[in-house]
Amino acid sequence: MSKKFFILPLITTLLLSSCGQVVTPETKTETPKKPVTTEVVKSDYFTERVKLIGKITPLKETIVSAQVSGVIKTLDATVGKNVKKGDILATLDFSTTTVNANLNNTETAYSNTLVTYGLTKESIEKDLENARIALESARTSKENTYVSTEKQLQLAQIQLDNARIQKGNT
């Protein structure tokens, strides 16, 4: 038992001493010095350039359209070019095929509109005649109703008078 008491503290001491850290002396290394240039202060103009990204918008926008239709033959204006009133921006190609196609389209539209106009006019005239007939029929019906009601009123008046006369005779 005495051996156990002796060995146990010895093992504990060995274990604890092996967990320690070895301290090494620090060596300071000096960093190399960087060369620096100096300049004497003097009064001068200061200029600074700043690069900025942005979007430019026009002060006024104008829609440009041609008075006649056609295919663009030449384009005289480019993006970013300053233009003034009266400047020629583009030249149109007025080939005969374009003009003829426009003329044919216009004539077709005109004839279609003319047919639609005629049909509408006939329909309106028929509707107007039907309305006149319906009005005349309604007028006749109302007049007949009025005359019939007037005759019924006269008959009722006669019956009332006869009833009064009979009452007076009794």
PAKE-156051 format. One line per 10 residues: number of its first residue (from 1); for each residue x, y, z of N, C-alpha, C. Coordinates in Angstrom, 2 decimals, decimal comma. Example, Ala and Ser with C-alpha at 12.3 -4.5 7.8 and 13.67 -1.06 7.14 Angstrom:
1 = 13,19/-5,69/7,80/12,30/-4,50/7,80/13,20/-3,30/7,80; 12,85/-2,25/7,08/13,67/-1,06/7,14/12,90/0,03/7,87;
//
This chain:
1 = 0,80/-1,17/0,00/0,00/0,00/0,00/0,86/1,25/0,00; 1,93/1,19/0,62/2,82/2,34/0,62/3,39/2,58/-0,76; 3,51/1,48/-1,55/3,99/1,66/-2,92/2,94/2,39/-3,75; 1,68/2,08/-3,50/0,62/2,73/-4,26/0,60/4,23/-3,97; 0,78/4,60/-2,72/0,77/6,02/-2,39/1,96/6,74/-2,99; 3,01/6,04/-3,15/4,20/6,66/-3,70/4,12/6,77/-5,23; 3,61/5,75/-5,90/3,55/5,72/-7,37/2,46/6,67/-7,88; 1,37/6,71/-7,23/0,25/7,54/-7,70/0,63/9,02/-7,75; 1,22/9,62/-6,74/1,60/11,03/-6,87/2,70/11,23/-7,90; 3,54/10,24/-8,09/4,61/10,37/-9,07/4,03/10,41/-10,49;
11 = 3,10/9,54/-10,78/2,47/9,51/-12,11/1,70/10,81/-12,34; 1,01/11,28/-11,33/0,24/12,52/-11,46/1,17/13,68/-11,74; 2,30/13,74/-11,08/3,26/14,80/-11,29/3,83/14,75/-12,69; 4,16/13,55/-13,16/4,69/13,40/-14,52/3,66/13,84/-15,57; 2,43/13,44/-15,37/1,39/13,82/-16,33/1,19/15,33/-16,36; 1,14/15,92/-15,21/0,92/17,37/-15,17/2,11/18,13/-15,73; 3,28/17,66/-15,52/4,45/18,37/-16,03/4,57/18,22/-17,54; 4,05/17,12/-18,10/4,13/16,95/-19,56/3,08/17,81/-20,27; 2,06/18,26/-19,58/1,02/19,10/-20,19/1,44/20,56/-20,23; 2,47/20,91/-19,69/2,89/22,30/-19,65/3,38/22,80/-21,00;
21 = 3,63/24,09/-21,09/4,04/24,71/-22,33/5,44/25,23/-22,14; 6,22/25,05/-23,17/7,59/25,50/-23,10/7,62/26,95/-23,55; 8,18/27,77/-22,75/8,25/29,18/-23,07/9,59/29,44/-23,73; 9,48/30,04/-24,93/10,71/30,38/-25,64/10,85/31,89/-25,61; 12,00/32,38/-25,51/12,17/33,83/-25,46/11,82/34,44/-26,83; 11,09/35,56/-26,79/10,68/36,22/-28,04/11,84/37,00/-28,60; 11,93/36,88/-29,92/12,96/37,67/-30,59/12,26/38,73/-31,40; 12,60/39,93/-31,19/11,98/41,03/-31,91/12,75/41,28/-33,18; 11,99/41,19/-34,30/12,61/41,51/-35,59/12,10/42,87/-36,01; 12,96/43,68/-36,38/12,57/45,02/-36,78/12,12/45,00/-38,23;
31 = 11,01/45,72/-38,49/10,51/45,80/-39,87/11,35/46,82/-40,61; 11,60/46,52/-41,88/12,43/47,47/-42,62/11,68/48,78/-42,83; 12,38/49,86/-42,80/11,78/51,17/-42,95/11,53/51,44/-44,43; 10,34/52,01/-44,69/9,97/52,34/-46,06/10,44/53,75/-46,36; 10,94/53,94/-47,58/11,38/55,29/-47,92/10,18/56,20/-48,16; 10,26/57,42/-47,73/9,19/58,40/-47,86/9,77/59,64/-48,52; 8,98/60,19/-49,46/9,43/61,45/-50,08/8,63/62,58/-49,47; 9,22/63,69/-49,35/8,56/64,86/-48,79/8,65/65,99/-49,78; 7,75/66,93/-49,61/7,74/68,08/-50,51/7,34/69,29/-49,69; 7,85/70,41/-50,08/7,57/71,65/-49,37/6,17/72,11/-49,77;
41 = 5,39/72,56/-48,81/4,03/73,02/-49,06/4,09/74,35/-49,77; 3,25/74,44/-50,86/3,19/75,71/-51,59/1,75/75,93/-52,04; 1,40/77,15/-52,32/0,05/77,51/-52,75/-0,06/77,24/-54,26; -1,14/76,50/-54,67/-1,31/76,12/-56,08/-2,80/75,85/-56,32; -3,19/75,73/-57,60/-4,57/75,40/-57,95/-4,81/73,91/-57,75; -5,99/73,63/-57,19/-6,34/72,22/-56,93/-7,37/71,78/-57,98; -7,07/70,74/-58,68/-8,03/70,19/-59,66/-8,31/68,75/-59,29; -9,60/68,43/-59,34/-10,00/67,07/-59,01/-10,94/66,58/-60,11; -10,70/65,42/-60,60/-11,56/64,84/-61,62/-12,40/63,74/-60,98; -13,71/63,80/-61,31/-14,63/62,81/-60,78/-15,33/62,16/-61,96;
51 = -15,29/60,86/-62,03/-15,96/60,13/-63,11/-17,32/59,67/-62,58; -18,38/60,13/-63,23/-19,73/59,79/-62,80/-20,47/59,11/-63,94; -21,35/58,21/-63,59/-22,18/57,53/-64,58/-23,60/58,07/-64,41; -24,24/58,43/-65,51/-25,58/58,98/-65,42/-26,34/58,81/-66,71; -27,52/59,38/-66,74/-28,37/59,30/-67,92/-28,82/60,72/-68,25; -28,69/61,08/-69,51/-29,08/62,40/-69,95/-30,46/62,30/-70,57; -31,35/63,18/-70,15/-32,69/63,21/-70,73/-32,89/64,55/-71,42; -33,62/64,56/-72,51/-33,83/65,82/-73,23/-34,77/66,74/-72,47; -34,64/68,01/-72,73/-35,51/68,99/-72,11/-36,91/68,89/-72,70; -36,99/68,59/-74,00/-38,27/68,49/-74,68/-38,19/67,41/-75,73;
61 = -39,20/66,55/-75,79/-39,27/65,51/-76,82/-40,36/65,89/-77,81; -40,12/65,58/-79,07/-41,08/65,89/-80,12/-41,27/64,66/-80,99; -42,52/64,36/-81,30/-42,82/63,25/-82,20/-42,76/63,79/-83,63; -41,99/63,13/-84,45/-41,83/63,55/-85,84/-42,54/62,54/-86,72; -43,39/63,03/-87,60/-44,08/62,12/-88,53/-44,18/62,80/-89,89; -44,23/61,97/-90,91/-44,33/62,49/-92,27/-45,79/62,78/-92,60; -46,01/63,72/-93,52/-47,37/64,06/-93,91/-47,94/63,00/-94,85; -47,08/62,27/-95,53/-47,50/61,20/-96,43/-46,75/59,93/-96,06; -47,31/58,79/-96,42/-46,63/57,54/-96,09/-45,71/57,13/-97,23; -44,69/56,40/-96,89/-43,73/55,92/-97,89/-42,61/55,17/-97,21;
71 = -41,70/54,64/-98,01/-40,56/53,90/-97,49/-39,38/54,86/-97,38; -38,62/54,77/-96,27/-37,46/55,66/-96,08/-36,37/55,27/-97,06; -35,95/56,27/-97,85/-34,89/56,05/-98,84/-33,53/56,36/-98,22; -33,40/57,54/-97,61/-32,15/57,92/-96,94/-32,49/58,51/-95,58; -31,60/58,28/-94,63/-31,76/58,81/-93,28/-30,61/59,79/-93,05; -30,94/61,08/-92,97/-29,92/62,12/-92,86/-29,55/62,45/-91,42; -30,40/62,13/-90,47/-30,12/62,43/-89,06/-29,59/61,18/-88,36; -28,69/61,40/-87,40/-28,16/60,28/-86,62/-28,43/60,55/-85,15; -28,30/59,54/-84,34/-28,54/59,67/-82,90/-27,49/60,61/-82,32; -27,95/61,58/-81,56/-27,04/62,52/-80,92/-26,78/63,78/-81,72;
81 = -27,23/63,81/-82,98/-27,00/64,98/-83,83/-28,02/66,06/-83,48; -27,55/67,29/-83,38/-28,45/68,41/-83,12/-29,20/68,75/-84,40; -30,50/68,89/-84,30/-31,32/69,25/-85,46/-32,14/70,48/-85,11; -32,50/71,20/-86,15/-33,29/72,41/-85,98/-34,53/72,31/-86,85; -35,45/73,21/-86,63/-36,67/73,24/-87,42/-36,30/73,48/-88,88; -36,87/72,65/-89,75/-36,61/72,78/-91,18/-35,53/71,85/-91,69; -34,74/71,21/-90,79/-33,71/70,27/-91,24/-34,37/69,03/-91,84; -33,78/68,50/-92,88/-34,28/67,27/-93,50/-33,73/66,09/-92,72; -34,62/65,31/-92,16/-34,22/64,16/-91,35/-34,14/62,89/-92,18; -35,05/62,74/-93,13/-35,09/61,53/-93,95/-35,74/61,86/-95,29;
91 = -35,41/61,05/-96,29/-36,02/61,19/-97,61/-36,85/59,94/-97,86; -38,09/60,14/-98,33/-38,98/59,01/-98,57/-38,94/58,60/-100,04; -39,13/57,31/-100,28/-39,17/56,77/-101,64/-40,64/56,63/-102,03; -41,05/57,43/-103,00/-42,43/57,38/-103,47/-42,49/56,59/-104,77; -42,27/55,30/-104,67/-42,37/54,48/-105,88/-43,84/54,34/-106,25; -44,09/54,05/-107,51/-45,47/53,98/-108,00/-46,23/52,82/-107,35; -45,54/51,78/-106,97/-46,24/50,65/-106,35/-46,80/51,04/-104,99; -46,07/51,82/-104,23/-46,56/52,25/-102,93/-47,75/53,18/-103,07; -47,63/54,13/-103,98/-48,72/55,08/-104,20/-49,95/54,36/-104,72; -49,76/53,44/-105,68/-50,90/52,70/-106,23/-51,56/51,82/-105,16;
101 = -50,76/51,21/-104,33/-51,33/50,38/-103,26/-52,15/51,22/-102,30; -51,64/52,40/-101,95/-52,39/53,30/-101,07/-53,69/53,75/-101,73; -53,63/54,05/-103,03/-54,83/54,49/-103,75/-55,86/53,36/-103,80; -55,42/52,14/-104,09/-56,35/51,01/-104,14/-56,98/50,75/-102,77; -56,19/50,82/-101,73/-56,73/50,62/-100,38/-57,76/51,69/-100,03; -57,48/52,92/-100,40/-58,40/54,01/-100,11/-59,69/53,86/-100,89; -59,59/53,49/-102,19/-60,79/53,30/-103,00/-61,65/52,16/-102,45; -61,02/51,08/-102,03/-61,77/49,95/-101,46/-62,48/50,37/-100,18; -61,79/51,10/-99,33/-62,40/51,57/-98,08/-63,58/52,49/-98,38; -63,43/53,35/-99,39/-64,52/54,27/-99,76/-65,73/53,50/-100,27;
111 = -65,52/52,52/-101,15/-66,66/51,77/-101,69/-67,35/50,96/-100,58; -66,58/50,40/-99,66/-67,19/49,68/-98,53/-68,03/50,61/-97,67; -67,52/51,79/-97,43/-68,25/52,77/-96,63/-69,52/53,21/-97,35; -69,44/53,36/-98,67/-70,61/53,76/-99,46/-71,70/52,70/-99,39; -71,33/51,42/-99,48/-72,31/50,33/-99,37/-72,94/50,33/-97,98; -72,12/50,48/-96,96/-72,64/50,52/-95,59/-73,59/51,69/-95,40; -73,26/52,82/-95,99/-74,12/54,00/-95,90/-75,48/53,72/-96,54; -75,48/53,10/-97,73/-76,73/52,80/-98,42/-77,60/51,85/-97,61; -77,00/50,80/-97,06/-77,76/49,84/-96,25/-78,33/50,50/-94,99; -77,54/51,34/-94,38/-78,00/52,03/-93,17/-79,15/52,97/-93,50;
121 = -79,07/53,67/-94,63/-80,13/54,59/-95,03/-81,43/53,84/-95,28; -81,36/52,69/-96,00/-82,55/51,89/-96,25/-83,16/51,38/-94,94; -82,31/50,92/-94,05/-82,79/50,41/-92,76/-83,49/51,51/-91,96; -82,92/52,69/-91,97/-83,52/53,81/-91,24/-84,87/54,17/-91,84; -84,96/54,19/-93,17/-86,24/54,52/-93,82/-87,31/53,49/-93,49; -86,93/52,19/-93,49/-87,89/51,14/-93,14/-88,32/51,28/-91,68; -87,36/51,52/-90,81/-87,69/51,69/-89,39/-88,59/52,89/-89,17; -88,35/53,97/-89,91/-89,17/55,17/-89,79/-90,60/54,90/-90,27; -90,75/54,18/-91,38/-92,08/53,85/-91,90/-92,82/52,95/-90,91; -92,12/51,95/-90,36/-92,74/51,08/-89,36/-93,17/51,87/-88,13;
131 = -92,39/52,84/-87,74/-92,73/53,68/-86,59/-93,96/54,53/-86,89; -94,05/55,03/-88,13/-95,24/55,82/-88,51/-96,50/54,95/-88,45; -96,40/53,73/-88,99/-97,55/52,82/-88,99/-97,95/52,49/-87,55; -96,97/52,20/-86,71/-97,25/51,88/-85,31/-97,89/53,07/-84,60; -97,44/54,28/-84,91/-98,01/55,48/-84,31/-99,46/55,66/-84,74; -99,72/55,49/-86,02/-101,09/55,64/-86,53/-102,01/54,59/-85,91; -101,52/53,37/-85,80/-102,31/52,30/-85,19/-102,60/52,61/-83,73; -101,60/53,09/-83,00/-101,79/53,44/-81,60/-102,76/54,60/-81,46; -102,66/55,57/-82,36/-103,56/56,73/-82,32/-105,00/56,27/-82,53; -105,22/55,42/-83,55/-106,56/54,91/-83,85/-107,10/54,11/-82,67;
141 = -106,26/53,26/-82,09/-106,68/52,44/-80,96/-107,07/53,32/-79,77; -106,29/54,34/-79,49/-106,59/55,22/-78,36/-107,86/56,03/-78,63; -108,04/56,48/-79,87/-109,26/57,22/-80,20/-110,49/56,33/-80,04; -110,38/55,07/-80,51/-111,50/54,14/-80,36/-111,79/53,87/-78,88; -110,76/53,73/-78,10/-110,93/53,51/-76,67/-111,60/54,72/-76,03; -111,19/55,91/-76,45/-111,77/57,14/-75,90/-113,26/57,24/-76,26; -113,59/56,99/-77,53/-114,99/57,06/-77,98/-115,83/56,02/-77,24; -115,29/54,81/-77,10/-116,01/53,75/-76,41/-116,24/54,12/-74,95; -115,23/54,65/-74,31/-115,35/55,05/-72,91/-116,35/56,20/-72,77; -116,34/57,12/-73,73/-117,27/58,24/-73,70/-118,72/57,74/-73,83;
151 = -118,95/56,76/-74,70/-120,29/56,19/-74,86/-120,72/55,46/-73,59; -119,77/54,76/-72,96/-120,09/54,08/-71,70/-120,46/55,10/-70,63; -119,77/56,24/-70,63/-120,07/57,30/-69,67/-121,47/57,85/-69,91; -121,82/58,07/-71,18/-123,16/58,58/-71,51/-124,24/57,57/-71,08; -124,00/56,31/-71,34/-124,95/55,27/-70,97/-125,10/55,21/-69,45; -123,99/55,32/-68,72/-124,04/55,32/-67,26/-124,81/56,53/-66,75; -124,64/57,68/-67,42/-125,35/58,90/-67,03/-126,87/58,71/-67,22; -127,23/58,09/-68,34/-128,66/57,84/-68,61/-129,23/56,91/-67,56; -128,49/55,86/-67,22/-128,97/54,92/-66,22/-129,10/55,60/-64,86; -128,16/56,50/-64,53/-128,22/57,23/-63,27/-129,45/58,13/-63,25;
161 = -129,69/58,82/-64,35/-130,86/59,71/-64,43/-132,16/58,90/-64,29; -132,23/57,77/-64,96/-133,42/56,91/-64,88/-133,62/56,41/-63,45; -132,53/56,06/-62,77/-132,65/55,58/-61,40/-133,16/56,68/-60,49; -132,74/57,91/-60,70/-133,19/59,05/-59,89/-134,68/59,33/-60,16; -135,03/59,21/-61,43/-136,45/59,45/-61,78/-137,32/58,39/-61,11; -136,91/57,15/-61,15/-137,68/56,08/-60,53/-137,76/56,29/-59,02; -136,71/56,78/-58,43/-136,71/57,01/-56,99/-137,66/58,16/-56,67; -137,69/59,14/-57,53/-138,58/60,29/-57,30/-140,05/59,90/-57,48; -140,34/58,92/-58,31/-141,71/58,48/-58,55/-142,21/57,59/-57,40; -141,39/57,10/-56,63/-141,84/56,22/-55,56/-142,16/56,93/-54,29;
//
